[in-house]
Amino acid sequence: MNVLLFAIESPTIIILVVAAIFLLFGGSKLPQLAKALGQSKKAFKEGLDDADREEKAKSDSRSKLEAVDDEALFEEARRRAQQMRAEETKKIER
């Protein structure tokens, strides 16, 4: 982007570029074009922000899982399995 700005140094070139755009799109289409560009830029930024939030959420969940001790995880699995067996036994007894 900076290279493009440096390439357009003289005011004459800037005026010619603006005149060419005006001739191509016409006076009535320029506001619509500007609005569409603004909406596209906003949507792009929102997409980037969403991607950043998703990446942060994934890294937070990974760090939470890494913080869990393996033995504590196995103990929780044993407790849940025992609880499920107890519920199945109650269903069979009814």
SULURSUL-V381158 format. One record per helix or strand. SS is the DSSP state (@ for helix, = for strand). FROM is the first residue (numbers start at 1). TO is the last residue. Records with the same first field share a line. If there is no record, write none. Layout:
SS: FROM-TO  FROM-TO
This chain:
@: 2-7  11-67  70-93
